[in-house]
Amino acid sequence: MKKNLSIIFRLLIVVAILASCATSKEARTYKKTINGNWQLKTVVSEGIMGKIKAQIFNEADFNCFVGSSWHFNSNNSLGSYSISKNGEECVALKREVRWSIYETAGEPKLFQFKRLDSKLKEMDEASGGFRFTIIQLDNSTMQLKSDIMFEGKPASFTYNFVRI
């Protein structure tokens, strides 16, 4: 009898763990909507006065990302972004990423990604990658927001994408 109770208890624990790791229906819908090709049209800063120079994604100045192409594959959670050479400050590059929808009970869904090297190993393990609040998402537009501290004050960047 004790053995049966022990087995049942273990099964319940496994089911509870699997259920807590499962992606919600809403997150799966977000992933399906994000799937495909996007262009980053604008990056808007809030809470920052004047002209700024800010590196984003540990990669390049935020202005270099305006016009960048992004690809997301919901089947394997891989994707990429490409920046075009633009003057002296923006070097052409293509970076692979692993992306997902991050969920915490009672909180807005977050889009997150980690940059990958040429062997598809995570480059951002120490920092945990990059997370953005999903402000708006439909079949043609996506708006993501990241909150930051700038000169000791709260600020944010809003990334406006269009499907291509």
DAPEZI-V29974 format. One record per residue. N is the residue number from 1. PHI is phi as a letter, one per 40 degrees, with the letter a starting at -180 (* if undefined). PSI is psi in degrees with one decimal (NA if undefined). OMEGA is omega as a letter, one per 40 degrees, with the letter a starting at -180 (none if undefined). Layout:
N,PHI,PSI,OMEGA  N,PHI,PSI,OMEGA
This chain:
1,*,-45.3,i  2,c,-38.3,a  3,c,-43.2,i  4,c,-43.1,i  5,c,-39.9,i  6,c,-42.6,i  7,c,-44.8,i  8,c,-44.2,i  9,c,-43.8,i  10,c,-41.6,i  11,c,-41.1,i  12,c,-39.5,i  13,c,-45.4,i  14,c,-44.6,i  15,c,-43.0,i  16,c,-41.8,i  17,c,-45.9,i  18,c,-39.2,i  19,c,-37.2,a  20,c,-24.3,i  21,c,-13.6,a  22,c,143.1,i  23,c,136.4,a  24,c,162.9,i  25,c,-39.5,i  26,c,-42.3,i  27,c,-38.6,i  28,c,-38.0,i  29,c,-42.2,i  30,d,-46.6,a  31,c,-42.5,i  32,c,-37.9,i  33,c,-39.3,a  34,c,-30.0,a  35,d,128.9,i  36,h,-158.2,a  37,b,135.7,a  38,b,157.0,i  39,b,133.7,i  40,c,107.5,a  41,c,-46.8,a  42,a,153.5,i  43,b,118.1,a  44,b,128.7,i  45,c,144.2,i  46,b,138.1,i  47,g,10.0,i  48,b,120.6,a  49,c,143.5,i  50,g,-176.1,a  51,c,134.1,a  52,b,160.3,i  53,b,114.3,a  54,b,129.0,i  55,c,133.7,i  56,b,153.2,i  57,f,26.8,a  58,f,34.6,a  59,b,-58.6,a  60,a,168.9,i  61,d,144.0,a  62,d,-29.6,i  63,c,-27.4,i  64,c,-24.8,a  65,c,-18.1,i  66,c,124.0,a  67,g,-2.8,a  68,c,152.3,i  69,b,136.7,a  70,b,138.2,i  71,b,133.1,i  72,b,129.8,i  73,b,111.8,a  74,c,-17.4,a  75,c,-38.6,a  76,b,5.2,i  77,g,24.5,i  78,b,162.3,i  79,a,-167.9,i  80,a,162.5,i  81,b,150.3,a  82,b,131.8,i  83,b,138.0,i  84,c,150.1,i  85,c,134.6,a  86,a,97.5,a  87,g,-153.7,a  88,c,-25.4,a  89,c,-24.6,a  90,b,111.6,i  91,c,136.8,i  92,c,136.0,i  93,a,157.8,i  94,b,129.2,a  95,b,129.2,i  96,c,148.1,i  97,b,156.9,i  98,b,128.6,a  99,b,160.8,i  100,a,175.8,i  101,b,122.6,a  102,c,132.7,a  103,b,135.0,i  104,b,133.8,a  105,d,130.1,i  106,g,1.8,a  107,b,157.7,i  108,c,151.9,i  109,c,144.3,i  110,b,140.2,i  111,c,133.8,i  112,b,149.9,i  113,a,156.5,i  114,b,137.8,i  115,c,147.3,i  116,b,147.4,i  117,c,-173.5,a  118,c,-18.7,i  119,c,13.1,a  120,g,30.2,i  121,c,143.3,a  122,c,133.3,i  123,c,-16.0,a  124,b,33.7,a  125,c,-42.9,a  126,c,-39.8,a  127,c,-14.8,a  128,g,3.9,i  129,g,-152.4,a  130,b,134.0,a  131,b,143.6,a  132,b,138.6,i  133,c,132.8,i  134,c,105.9,a  135,c,-43.5,a  136,a,139.3,i  137,a,124.2,i  138,a,-169.5,a  139,c,-14.4,a  140,b,-18.9,a  141,b,152.3,i  142,a,133.8,i  143,b,120.9,a  144,b,146.6,a  145,b,135.3,i  146,b,129.7,i  147,c,137.4,a  148,b,171.1,i  149,b,130.7,i  150,b,117.1,a  151,f,42.2,i  152,g,5.9,a  153,b,149.2,i  154,c,139.1,i  155,a,179.1,i  156,a,160.2,i  157,b,134.7,i  158,b,126.0,a  159,b,120.4,a  160,b,113.8,a  161,b,150.6,i  162,b,145.5,i  163,c,139.3,i  164,b,NA,none
